[in-house]
Amino acid sequence: NAGVMQNPRHLVRRRGQEARLRCSPMKGHSHVYWYRQLPEEGLKFMVYLQKENIIDESGMPKERFSAEFPKEGPSILRIQQVVRGDSAAYFCASSPTSTGGRVTEAFFGQGTRLTVV
Amino acid sequence: AQSVTQPDIHITVSEGASLELRCNYSYGATPYLFWYVQSPGQGLQLLLKYFSGDTLVQGIKGFEAEFKRSQSSFNLRKPSVHWSDAAEYFCAVGGYTDKLIFGTGTRLQVFP
């Protein structure tokens, strides 16, 4: 059973370009979470998705950031018109169907390290 | 709102010494608690988790953690640290919001 797959592992974008980060959850997992990790900081929650639905996007910046988890294919985190402050590691995690609405375990991918030059 | 505090940003221990990493949480009900480890340039690996029952939880790689409700703590311990344990350790709390909230992490350095 393959783990959570993220690609690319490293992504370099010039200011103003678009960044698209992909995440394929573990087989059988229907919940996907995106986190951002800045140097010397912990993981900041961005968004929680189920298939075709955004459940909680309270951590997403209001502009330029969007996420989707289509019926088929990976989850995509999209950052438009990137700026230097977007440089960070972006982690995806997946979990199986929650029990009683609570996360019982989250499995993380290796992350995508975005560098904006 | 739930939150996690890891008061130690950086800890240095000698190989073979015992280790305790502190974690305090804020949550109104019984939390789900987790410890993850992150090696440089890697993703996060689950060490152990607590949902209910026995407050002393055993994990992988010889780690254990104890849930203390009265202190709102979930400290991670290991009796004898190995050089390969050098990494960053994150405590997380999960509640009814369907997401994990992480602390800022503790970076562990191990000297031979």
Interface residues (C-beta under 8 A of the other chain):
Chain A: V4 H31 Y33 Y35 E41 G42 L43 K44 F45 Y48 I55 D56 F91 A93 S98 G101 R102 V103 T104 E105 A106 F107 F108 G109 Q110 G111
Chain B: Q6 Y32 F34 Y36 Q42 G43 L44 Q45 L46 K49 F51 F90 G94 G95 Y96 T97 D98 K99 L100 I101 F102 G103 T104 G105
